[in-house]
Amino acid sequence: MATDVKVYSVEDADQESSSGIPAGTFPGTLAGLLDALDAARYRSAAAGTPIALVIAEGKNRQVIRRFESGHETWSASQTDIRTKQVDGPSD
């Protein structure tokens, strides 16, 4: 039985204000998370557009951080992340 691989993705938070930079993907490890956080912070400052850090596991995707102008402006709590994983996506 195959399990879904967890990855972190750094991408534009809003499609209408696209930076034109392709999304970056990082492994679902602690080192991958730290690299993704640094990339999101840098990219939001350099591109001048809001950037989201997304955790993806299979088809489930959830924004866990949002950066604007090099600063974190929003963060999902651990409770939010666990609840959405248990309840599944809210489509």
C-alpha positions as semicolon CSV with decimal commas, in nm:
position;residue;x (nm);y (nm);z (nm)
1;M;0,000;0,000;0,000
2;A;0,149;0,330;-0,109
3;T;0,140;0,634;0,115
4;D;0,115;0,992;-0,003
5;V;0,436;1,190;0,016
6;K;0,427;1,520;0,205
7;V;0,586;1,821;0,034
8;Y;0,601;2,193;0,098
9;S;0,524;2,431;-0,189
10;V;0,605;2,803;-0,210
11;E;0,368;2,973;-0,453
12;D;0,180;3,295;-0,524
13;A;-0,094;3,349;-0,266
14;D;-0,321;3,532;-0,510
15;Q;-0,353;3,427;-0,873
16;E;-0,452;3,780;-0,981
17;S;-0,126;3,926;-0,848
18;S;0,110;3,666;-0,990
19;S;0,484;3,720;-0,957
20;G;0,553;3,508;-1,266
21;I;0,792;3,289;-1,067
22;P;0,708;2,916;-1,079
23;A;0,618;2,744;-0,754
24;G;0,906;2,592;-0,560
25;T;0,872;2,243;-0,408
26;F;1,058;2,122;-0,100
27;P;1,068;1,778;0,068
28;G;0,838;1,713;0,364
29;T;1,123;1,709;0,616
30;L;1,222;1,958;0,884
31;A;1,506;2,080;0,662
32;G;1,260;2,111;0,372
33;L;1,024;2,317;0,589
34;L;1,303;2,551;0,698
35;D;1,420;2,595;0,337
36;A;1,060;2,659;0,224
37;L;1,008;2,922;0,497
38;D;1,327;3,101;0,390
39;A;1,229;3,082;0,023
40;A;0,879;3,217;0,091
41;R;1,013;3,505;0,299
42;Y;1,276;3,597;0,039
43;R;1,041;3,558;-0,257
44;S;0,771;3,777;-0,101
45;A;1,026;4,053;-0,045
46;A;1,189;4,022;-0,387
47;A;0,873;3,981;-0,597
48;G;0,661;4,226;-0,400
49;T;0,357;3,995;-0,414
50;P;0,195;3,788;-0,138
51;I;0,340;3,437;-0,116
52;A;0,183;3,128;0,044
53;L;0,357;2,828;0,194
54;V;0,143;2,521;0,131
55;I;0,170;2,175;0,281
56;A;0,053;1,908;0,038
57;E;-0,005;1,541;0,104
58;G;-0,152;1,360;-0,193
59;K;-0,450;1,562;-0,314
60;N;-0,490;1,744;0,021
61;R;-0,341;2,095;0,019
62;Q;-0,345;2,349;0,298
63;V;-0,191;2,695;0,330
64;I;0,011;2,704;0,651
65;R;0,187;3,042;0,618
66;R;0,146;3,365;0,422
67;F;0,422;3,619;0,361
68;E;0,403;3,978;0,233
69;S;0,702;4,208;0,184
70;G;0,935;3,961;0,351
71;H;0,726;3,924;0,669
72;E;0,492;3,653;0,788
73;T;0,139;3,794;0,794
74;W;-0,063;3,482;0,870
75;S;-0,001;3,139;1,021
76;A;-0,229;2,838;1,061
77;S;-0,238;2,701;1,412
78;Q;-0,156;2,336;1,479
79;T;-0,523;2,287;1,570
80;D;-0,634;2,417;1,228
81;I;-0,392;2,187;1,047
82;R;-0,488;1,876;1,247
83;T;-0,861;1,945;1,219
84;K;-0,848;1,986;0,840
85;Q;-0,642;1,666;0,802
86;V;-0,896;1,470;1,005
87;D;-1,208;1,627;0,851
88;G;-1,066;1,627;0,498
89;P;-1,079;1,910;0,247
90;S;-1,370;2,152;0,264
91;D;-1,481;2,182;-0,098
